Every structure is written in C-alpha cells, then in structure tokens.
Amino acid sequence: MKQTPPQSVRRAKHLCMATCEVCENEYDKAFEVVIGGEHHTFDSFECAIHALAPVCAHCNCRIVGHGVEADGQIFCCVHCARKSGKTQLKDRV
C-alpha cells in the first residue's frame, strides 16, 4: 500500500504522537513498556508507575523500589510486612 506524505507539518506531527494509556495525553516523547509480551504506552514515569507498579498489601502505596515479599504478598517495606504479621522479614543491617 502506497502512503502519501502528510499535507502539513501539523498533520505530520499528529501522526507521530502516541497516546498515554493512563491519562490519554498525546505526546511525541511517549515510551513503550513490554511486560510478558503485553505492550503499554505512557507519556511519563508517573503514569507507568500508576499502571504497572505493585501495591503494598498493608498501606496500599505503589511500590517503586524493590519492596519485600512474604507468602506471596508484596510490601513496600519490612515495617508494613511486620504490621501484616510477616515477622520473619528483616531490614538489612
């Protein structure tokens, strides 16, 4: 199929802009994250975190760092894990 070039610079810019799946912003510097073969498009790390970061089982915050896991649950920190009864976890000493 032969494609014809856009008639204006504005139209060309529109064709190159991706839409964030969280905020629906159209942005020329959007990026794609692939997880398990599933593609996601975002305009910022904030939107990517909102959509993809796990949630602490105790305080419900988004876990941006490594977090900790116990018995199939993930927590943002050892404090939250302990508050949920996972006493075997320890912070680095």
N, CA, C and O atoms as a Tinker XYZ file with bonds, in Angstrom:
   372  protein
     1  N      0.842000   -1.165000    0.000000    73     2
     2  CA     0.000000    0.000000    0.000000    64     1     3
     3  C      0.897000    1.241000    0.000000    63     2     4     5
     4  O      1.794000    1.358000    0.835000    81     3
     5  N      0.664000    2.138000   -0.905000    73     3     6
     6  CA     1.450000    3.351000   -1.024000    64     5     7
     7  C      0.873000    4.419000   -0.099000    63     6     8     9
     8  O     -0.328000    4.686000   -0.111000    81     7
     9  N      1.755000    5.030000    0.707000    73     7    10
    10  CA     1.318000    6.091000    1.608000    64     9    11
    11  C      1.725000    7.435000    1.027000    63    10    12    13
    12  O      2.829000    7.594000    0.507000    81    11
    13  N      0.838000    8.378000    1.121000    73    11    14
    14  CA     1.160000    9.725000    0.660000    64    13    15
    15  C      1.628000   10.545000    1.849000    63    14    16    17
    16  O      1.118000   10.372000    2.956000    81    15
    17  N      2.576000   11.422000    1.641000    73    15    18
    18  CA     3.081000   12.232000    2.751000    64    17    19
    19  C      2.001000   13.183000    3.263000    63    18    20    21
    20  O      1.112000   13.578000    2.508000    81    19
    21  N      2.075000   13.552000    4.548000    73    19    22
    22  CA     1.103000   14.484000    5.108000    64    21    23
    23  C      1.142000   15.820000    4.378000    63    22    24    25
    24  O      2.181000   16.235000    3.865000    81    23
    25  N      0.010000   16.474000    4.343000    73    23    26
    26  CA    -0.106000   17.744000    3.633000    64    25    27
    27  C      0.435000   18.920000    4.424000    63    26    28    29
    28  O      0.682000   19.983000    3.854000    81    27
    29  N      0.622000   18.755000    5.705000    73    27    30
    30  CA     1.126000   19.866000    6.507000    64    29    31
    31  C      2.017000   19.348000    7.628000    63    30    32    33
    32  O      1.991000   18.161000    7.955000    81    31
    33  N      2.798000   20.235000    8.210000    73    31    34
    34  CA     3.665000   19.877000    9.333000    64    33    35
    35  C      2.808000   19.457000   10.521000    63    34    36    37
    36  O      3.151000   18.515000   11.235000    81    35
    37  N      1.709000   20.145000   10.729000    73    35    38
    38  CA     0.813000   19.807000   11.834000    64    37    39
    39  C      0.302000   18.377000   11.697000    63    38    40    41
    40  O      0.276000   17.644000   12.685000    81    39
    41  N     -0.094000   17.976000   10.534000    73    39    42
    42  CA    -0.587000   16.620000   10.297000    64    41    43
    43  C      0.529000   15.597000   10.520000    63    42    44    45
    44  O      0.281000   14.528000   11.077000    81    43
    45  N      1.739000   15.909000   10.098000    73    43    46
    46  CA     2.876000   15.012000   10.289000    64    45    47
    47  C      3.156000   14.824000   11.773000    63    46    48    49
    48  O      3.449000   13.712000   12.212000    81    47
    49  N      3.071000   15.889000   12.544000    73    47    50
    50  CA     3.302000   15.825000   13.981000    64    49    51
    51  C      2.243000   14.941000   14.640000    63    50    52    53
    52  O      2.554000   14.153000   15.533000    81    51
    53  N      1.004000   15.075000   14.201000    73    51    54
    54  CA    -0.091000   14.281000   14.765000    64    53    55
    55  C      0.129000   12.787000   14.512000    63    54    56    57
    56  O     -0.172000   11.967000   15.380000    81    55
    57  N      0.641000   12.431000   13.359000    73    55    58
    58  CA     0.853000   11.031000   13.024000    64    57    59
    59  C      1.940000   10.393000   13.871000    63    58    60    61
    60  O      1.939000    9.173000   14.037000    81    59
    61  N      2.863000   11.172000   14.410000    73    59    62
    62  CA     3.996000   10.648000   15.166000    64    61    63
    63  C      3.760000   10.637000   16.668000    63    62    64    65
    64  O      4.639000   10.216000   17.420000    81    63
    65  N      2.612000   11.081000   17.119000    73    63    66
    66  CA     2.375000   11.187000   18.549000    64    65    67
    67  C      1.640000    9.945000   19.064000    63    66    68    69
    68  O      0.658000    9.493000   18.475000    81    67
    69  N      2.139000    9.414000   20.167000    73    67    70
    70  CA     1.494000    8.269000   20.802000    64    69    71
    71  C      0.600000    8.777000   21.932000    63    70    72    73
    72  O      0.791000    9.884000   22.437000    81    71
    73  N     -0.366000    7.966000   22.318000    73    71    74
    74  CA    -1.301000    8.342000   23.371000    64    73    75
    75  C     -1.038000    7.506000   24.619000    63    74    76    77
    76  O     -0.956000    6.280000   24.551000    81    75
    77  N     -0.907000    8.174000   25.743000    73    75    78
    78  CA    -0.690000    7.508000   27.028000    64    77    79
    79  C     -1.941000    6.734000   27.409000    63    78    80    81
    80  O     -3.051000    7.257000   27.317000    81    79
    81  N     -1.764000    5.488000   27.835000    73    79    82
    82  CA    -2.925000    4.668000   28.178000    64    81    83
    83  C     -3.538000    5.042000   29.526000    63    82    84    85
    84  O     -4.645000    4.600000   29.835000    81    83
    85  N     -2.851000    5.841000   30.331000    73    83    86
    86  CA    -3.394000    6.242000   31.629000    64    85    87
    87  C     -4.120000    7.581000   31.536000    63    86    88    89
    88  O     -5.296000    7.679000   31.885000    81    87
    89  N     -3.422000    8.609000   31.066000    73    87    90
    90  CA    -4.009000    9.958000   31.055000    64    89    91
    91  C     -4.523000   10.379000   29.679000    63    90    92    93
    92  O     -5.148000   11.432000   29.546000    81    91
    93  N     -4.267000    9.573000   28.670000    73    91    94
    94  CA    -4.697000    9.818000   27.288000    64    93    95
    95  C     -4.070000   11.053000   26.651000    63    94    96    97
    96  O     -4.581000   11.578000   25.662000    81    95
    97  N     -2.962000   11.512000   27.224000    73    95    98
    98  CA    -2.226000   12.627000   26.644000    64    97    99
    99  C     -1.509000   12.157000   25.373000    63    98   100   101
   100  O     -0.913000   11.080000   25.357000    81    99
   101  N     -1.567000   12.944000   24.338000    73    99   102
   102  CA    -0.817000   12.655000   23.120000    64   101   103
   103  C      0.527000   13.351000   23.256000    63   102   104   105
   104  O      0.592000   14.552000   23.516000    81   103
   105  N      1.609000   12.580000   23.076000    73   103   106
   106  CA     2.939000   13.110000   23.373000    64   105   107
   107  C      3.951000   12.536000   22.399000    63   106   108   109
   108  O      3.965000   11.332000   22.142000    81   107
   109  N      4.800000   13.401000   21.856000    73   107   110
   110  CA     5.784000   12.937000   20.879000    64   109   111
   111  C      6.957000   12.195000   21.510000    63   110   112   113
   112  O      7.747000   11.573000   20.799000    81   111
   113  N      7.083000   12.251000   22.831000    73   111   114
   114  CA     8.178000   11.557000   23.519000    64   113   115
   115  C      7.650000   10.416000   24.396000    63   114   116   117
   116  O      8.295000   10.029000   25.370000    81   115
   117  N      6.498000    9.892000   24.054000    73   115   118
   118  CA     5.931000    8.759000   24.786000    64   117   119
   119  C      6.862000    7.556000   24.647000    63   118   120   121
   120  O      7.676000    7.494000   23.726000    81   119
   121  N      6.735000    6.617000   25.558000    73   119   122
   122  CA     7.574000    5.420000   25.514000    64   121   123
   123  C      6.709000    4.187000   25.740000    63   122   124   125
   124  O      5.581000    4.267000   26.227000    81   123
   125  N      7.270000    3.061000   25.373000    73   123   126
   126  CA     6.540000    1.802000   25.465000    64   125   127
   127  C      7.235000    0.876000   26.456000    63   126   128   129
   128  O      8.463000    0.793000   26.489000    81   127
   129  N      6.438000    0.183000   27.259000    73   127   130
   130  CA     6.934000   -0.822000   28.192000    64   129   131
   131  C      6.289000   -2.143000   27.792000    63   130   132   133
   132  O      5.080000   -2.213000   27.574000    81   131
   133  N      7.103000   -3.185000   27.698000    73   131   134
   134  CA     6.590000   -4.509000   27.345000    64   133   135
   135  C      6.794000   -5.424000   28.545000    63   134   136   137
   136  O      7.917000   -5.608000   29.014000    81   135
   137  N      5.697000   -5.996000   29.036000    73   135   138
   138  CA     5.752000   -6.924000   30.171000    64   137   139
   139  C      5.010000   -8.183000   29.767000    63   138   140   141
   140  O      3.817000   -8.150000   29.467000    81   139
   141  N      5.731000   -9.292000   29.765000    73   139   142
   142  CA     5.097000  -10.564000   29.410000    64   141   143
   143  C      4.460000  -10.548000   28.037000    63   142   144   145
   144  O      3.438000  -11.198000   27.817000    81   143
   145  N      5.056000   -9.804000   27.104000    73   143   146
   146  CA     4.536000   -9.722000   25.747000    64   145   147
   147  C      3.415000   -8.711000   25.571000    63   146   148   149
   148  O      2.950000   -8.491000   24.452000    81   147
   149  N      2.974000   -8.094000   26.662000    73   147   150
   150  CA     1.912000   -7.088000   26.597000    64   149   151
   151  C      2.540000   -5.700000   26.509000    63   150   152   153
   152  O      3.389000   -5.344000   27.326000    81   151
   153  N      2.118000   -4.918000   25.514000    73   151   154
   154  CA     2.681000   -3.592000   25.260000    64   153   155
   155  C      1.845000   -2.508000   25.941000    63   154   156   157
   156  O      0.615000   -2.526000   25.895000    81   155
   157  N      2.548000   -1.561000   26.575000    73   155   158
   158  CA     1.909000   -0.428000   27.246000    64   157   159
   159  C      2.588000    0.851000   26.783000    63   158   160   161
   160  O      3.808000    0.875000   26.620000    81   159
   161  N      1.824000    1.910000   26.569000    73   159   162
   162  CA     2.371000    3.193000   26.128000    64   161   163
   163  C      2.069000    4.258000   27.181000    63   162   164   165
   164  O      0.935000    4.386000   27.643000    81   163
   165  N      3.106000    5.024000   27.554000    73   163   166
   166  CA     2.970000    6.052000   28.580000    64   165   167
   167  C      3.676000    7.328000   28.143000    63   166   168   169
   168  O      4.589000    7.301000   27.318000    81   167
   169  N      3.234000    8.446000   28.713000    73   167   170
   170  CA     3.902000    9.717000   28.434000    64   169   171
   171  C      4.822000   10.129000   29.571000    63   170   172   173
   172  O      5.573000   11.095000   29.433000    81   171
   173  N      4.779000    9.410000   30.702000    73   171   174
   174  CA     5.626000    9.760000   31.845000    64   173   175
   175  C      5.829000    8.529000   32.726000    63   174   176   177
   176  O      5.065000    7.565000   32.669000    81   175
   177  N      6.880000    8.590000   33.539000    73   175   178
   178  CA     7.102000    7.513000   34.504000    64   177   179
   179  C      5.967000    7.487000   35.525000    63   178   180   181
   180  O      5.592000    6.420000   36.010000    81   179
   181  N      5.428000    8.638000   35.848000    73   179   182
   182  CA     4.315000    8.714000   36.790000    64   181   183
   183  C      3.146000    7.848000   36.322000    63   182   184   185
   184  O      2.582000    7.089000   37.110000    81   183
   185  N      2.784000    7.957000   35.059000    73   183   186
   186  CA     1.684000    7.150000   34.523000    64   185   187
   187  C      2.057000    5.669000   34.472000    63   186   188   189
   188  O      1.219000    4.811000   34.750000    81   187
   189  N      3.301000    5.365000   34.123000    73   187   190
   190  CA     3.748000    3.970000   34.081000    64   189   191
   191  C      3.682000    3.350000   35.471000    63   190   192   193
   192  O      3.239000    2.212000   35.621000    81   191
   193  N      4.117000    4.088000   36.485000    73   191   194
   194  CA     4.064000    3.598000   37.859000    64   193   195
   195  C      2.617000    3.377000   38.274000    63   194   196   197
   196  O      2.287000    2.355000   38.877000    81   195
   197  N      1.767000    4.323000   37.956000    73   195   198
   198  CA     0.350000    4.207000   38.316000    64   197   199
   199  C     -0.262000    2.935000   37.729000    63   198   200   201
   200  O     -1.056000    2.265000   38.389000    81   199
   201  N      0.100000    2.609000   36.510000    73   199   202
   202  CA    -0.496000    1.457000   35.827000    64   201   203
   203  C      0.168000    0.128000   36.168000    63   202   204   205
   204  O     -0.508000   -0.900000   36.214000    81   203
   205  N      1.489000    0.129000   36.409000    73   203   206
   206  CA     2.217000   -1.132000   36.464000    64   205   207
   207  C      2.831000   -1.506000   37.805000    63   206   208   209
   208  O      3.060000   -2.688000   38.062000    81   207
   209  N      3.102000   -0.533000   38.664000    73   207   210
   210  CA     3.783000   -0.839000   39.921000    64   209   211
   211  C      2.872000   -1.640000   40.850000    63   210   212   213
   212  O      1.670000   -1.386000   40.925000    81   211
   213  N      3.456000   -2.606000   41.554000    73   211   214
   214  CA     2.638000   -3.355000   42.513000    64   213   215
   215  C      2.218000   -2.463000   43.679000    63   214   216   217
   216  O      2.802000   -1.402000   43.899000    81   215
   217  N      1.213000   -2.895000   44.417000    73   215   218
   218  CA     0.666000   -2.135000   45.540000    64   217   219
   219  C      0.995000   -2.871000   46.835000    63   218   220   221
   220  O      0.847000   -4.090000   46.919000    81   219
   221  N      1.441000   -2.123000   47.842000    73   219   222
   222  CA     1.750000   -2.696000   49.149000    64   221   223
   223  C      0.488000   -3.323000   49.742000    63   222   224   225
   224  O     -0.576000   -2.703000   49.759000    81   223
   225  N      0.620000   -4.551000   50.223000    73   223   226
   226  CA    -0.519000   -5.273000   50.799000    64   225   227
   227  C     -0.987000   -4.661000   52.116000    63   226   228   229
   228  O     -2.097000   -4.947000   52.564000    81   227
   229  N     -0.163000   -3.826000   52.742000    73   227   230
   230  CA    -0.553000   -3.215000   54.019000    64   229   231
   231  C     -1.051000   -1.779000   53.861000    63   230   232   233
   232  O     -2.162000   -1.462000   54.287000    81   231
   233  N     -0.245000   -0.911000   53.257000    73   231   234
   234  CA    -0.597000    0.521000   53.211000    64   233   235
   235  C     -1.145000    0.972000   51.864000    63   234   236   237
   236  O     -1.564000    2.121000   51.722000    81   235
   237  N     -1.149000    0.088000   50.879000    73   235   238
   238  CA    -1.697000    0.365000   49.539000    64   237   239
   239  C     -0.929000    1.401000   48.726000    63   238   240   241
   240  O     -1.462000    1.917000   47.744000    81   239
   241  N      0.313000    1.721000   49.107000    73   239   242
   242  CA     1.092000    2.644000   48.271000    64   241   243
   243  C      1.675000    1.879000   47.085000    63   242   244   245
   244  O      1.809000    0.657000   47.136000    81   243
   245  N      2.018000    2.591000   46.029000    73   243   246
   246  CA     2.670000    1.974000   44.871000    64   245   247
   247  C      4.123000    1.709000   45.238000    63   246   248   249
   248  O      4.786000    2.566000   45.820000    81   247
   249  N      4.614000    0.528000   44.900000    73   247   250
   250  CA     5.984000    0.150000   45.231000    64   249   251
   251  C      6.869000    0.457000   44.040000    63   250   252   253
   252  O      6.826000   -0.229000   43.018000    81   251
   253  N      7.678000    1.506000   44.189000    73   251   254
   254  CA     8.549000    1.944000   43.102000    64   253   255
   255  C      9.919000    1.282000   43.222000    63   254   256   257
   256  O     10.573000    1.033000   42.210000    81   255
   257  N     10.352000    0.999000   44.425000    73   255   258
   258  CA    11.630000    0.334000   44.656000    64   257   259
   259  C     11.479000   -1.174000   44.618000    63   258   260   261
   260  O     10.562000   -1.705000   43.991000    81   259
   261  N     12.383000   -1.853000   45.289000    73   259   262
   262  CA    12.388000   -3.316000   45.253000    64   261   263
   263  C     11.290000   -3.940000   46.097000    63   262   264   265
   264  O     10.808000   -5.018000   45.750000    81   263
   265  N     10.872000   -3.310000   47.192000    73   263   266
   266  CA     9.854000   -3.890000   48.058000    64   265   267
   267  C     10.354000   -5.169000   48.698000    63   266   268   269
   268  O     11.505000   -5.559000   48.501000    81   267
   269  N      9.495000   -5.820000   49.460000    73   267   270
   270  CA     9.811000   -7.115000   50.072000    64   269   271
   271  C      8.614000   -8.035000   49.868000    63   270   272   273
   272  O      7.475000   -7.575000   49.783000    81   271
   273  N      8.881000   -9.344000   49.790000    73   271   274
   274  CA     7.814000  -10.309000   49.575000    64   273   275
   275  C      7.810000  -11.350000   50.676000    63   274   276   277
   276  O      8.864000  -11.754000   51.168000    81   275
   277  N      6.614000  -11.781000   51.058000    73   275   278
   278  CA     6.456000  -12.865000   52.031000    64   277   279
   279  C      5.135000  -13.563000   51.747000    63   278   280   281
   280  O      4.091000  -12.922000   51.624000    81   279
   281  N      5.195000  -14.883000   51.645000    73   279   282
   282  CA     3.988000  -15.696000   51.446000    64   281   283
   283  C      3.126000  -15.206000   50.286000    63   282   284   285
   284  O      1.899000  -15.187000   50.387000    81   283
   285  N      3.757000  -14.814000   49.199000    73   283   286
   286  CA     3.031000  -14.392000   48.009000    64   285   287
   287  C      2.492000  -12.970000   48.061000    63   286   288   289
   288  O      1.812000  -12.537000   47.130000    81   287
   289  N      2.779000  -12.239000   49.126000    73   287   290
   290  CA     2.361000  -10.847000   49.224000    64   289   291
   291  C      3.584000   -9.953000   49.085000    63   290   292   293
   292  O      4.689000  -10.329000   49.475000    81   291
   293  N      3.373000   -8.759000   48.522000    73   291   294
   294  CA     4.468000   -7.804000   48.382000    64   293   295
   295  C      4.157000   -6.567000   49.224000    63   294   296   297
   296  O      3.023000   -6.092000   49.283000    81   295
   297  N      5.205000   -6.068000   49.868000    73   295   298
   298  CA     5.088000   -4.911000   50.754000    64   297   299
   299  C      6.127000   -3.874000   50.355000    63   298   300   301
   300  O      7.165000   -4.213000   49.787000    81   299
   301  N      5.845000   -2.610000   50.653000    73   299   302
   302  CA     6.792000   -1.554000   50.310000    64   301   303
   303  C      8.009000   -1.575000   51.222000    63   302   304   305
   304  O      9.082000   -1.116000   50.830000    81   303
   305  N      7.856000   -2.104000   52.443000    73   303   306
   306  CA     8.964000   -2.128000   53.404000    64   305   307
   307  C      8.721000   -3.214000   54.440000    63   306   308   309
   308  O      7.628000   -3.776000   54.517000    81   307
   309  N      9.739000   -3.506000   55.232000    73   307   310
   310  CA     9.634000   -4.514000   56.275000    64   309   311
   311  C      8.631000   -4.076000   57.345000    63   310   312   313
   312  O      7.922000   -4.916000   57.899000    81   311
   313  N      8.561000   -2.793000   57.639000    73   311   314
   314  CA     7.603000   -2.298000   58.626000    64   313   315
   315  C      6.181000   -2.724000   58.257000    63   314   316   317
   316  O      5.449000   -3.240000   59.102000    81   315
   317  N      5.789000   -2.508000   56.998000    73   315   318
   318  CA     4.441000   -2.893000   56.560000    64   317   319
   319  C      4.258000   -4.409000   56.605000    63   318   320   321
   320  O      3.185000   -4.896000   56.958000    81   319
   321  N      5.295000   -5.145000   56.251000    73   319   322
   322  CA     5.209000   -6.608000   56.304000    64   321   323
   323  C      4.976000   -7.064000   57.736000    63   322   324   325
   324  O      4.140000   -7.931000   57.986000    81   323
   325  N      5.712000   -6.483000   58.674000    73   323   326
   326  CA     5.545000   -6.850000   60.087000    64   325   327
   327  C      4.154000   -6.482000   60.593000    63   326   328   329
   328  O      3.543000   -7.250000   61.336000    81   327
   329  N      3.656000   -5.327000   60.204000    73   327   330
   330  CA     2.308000   -4.915000   60.615000    64   329   331
   331  C      1.246000   -5.881000   60.090000    63   330   332   333
   332  O      0.148000   -5.969000   60.640000    81   331
   333  N      1.585000   -6.604000   59.021000    73   331   334
   334  CA     0.667000   -7.592000   58.444000    64   333   335
   335  C      0.956000   -9.005000   58.948000    63   334   336   337
   336  O      0.404000   -9.978000   58.434000    81   335
   337  N      1.824000   -9.113000   59.957000    73   335   338
   338  CA     2.113000  -10.409000   60.573000    64   337   339
   339  C      3.232000  -11.202000   59.934000    63   338   340   341
   340  O      3.430000  -12.366000   60.281000    81   339
   341  N      3.964000  -10.612000   59.019000    73   339   342
   342  CA     5.087000  -11.309000   58.377000    64   341   343
   343  C      6.374000  -10.972000   59.139000    63   342   344   345
   344  O      7.184000  -10.174000   58.669000    81   343
   345  N      6.557000  -11.574000   60.301000    73   343   346
   346  CA     7.641000  -11.203000   61.211000    64   345   347
   347  C      9.000000  -11.777000   60.825000    63   346   348   349
   348  O     10.011000  -11.360000   61.391000    81   347
   349  N      9.062000  -12.716000   59.886000    73   347   350
   350  CA    10.331000  -13.328000   59.519000    64   349   351
   351  C     11.220000  -12.424000   58.662000    63   350   352   353
   352  O     12.410000  -12.704000   58.511000    81   351
   353  N     10.666000  -11.347000   58.100000    73   351   354
   354  CA    11.459000  -10.446000   57.253000    64   353   355
   355  C     12.271000   -9.489000   58.104000    63   354   356   357
   356  O     11.837000   -9.069000   59.177000    81   355
   357  N     13.470000   -9.144000   57.607000    73   355   358
   358  CA    14.348000   -8.228000   58.324000    64   357   359
   359  C     14.921000   -7.222000   57.363000    63   358   360   361
   360  O     15.184000   -7.540000   56.204000    81   359
   361  N     15.119000   -5.986000   57.847000    73   359   362
   362  CA    15.826000   -4.985000   57.073000    64   361   363
   363  C     17.296000   -5.327000   57.053000    63   362   364   365
   364  O     17.768000   -6.073000   57.912000    81   363
   365  N     18.037000   -4.795000   56.085000    73   363   366
   366  CA    19.490000   -5.003000   56.058000    64   365   367
   367  C     20.114000   -4.337000   57.265000    63   366   368   369
   368  O     19.685000   -3.267000   57.695000    81   367
   369  N     21.120000   -4.977000   57.800000    73   367   370
   370  CA    21.775000   -4.439000   58.993000    64   369   371
   371  C     23.181000   -4.003000   58.642000    63   370   372
   372  O     23.911000   -3.518000   59.507000    81   371
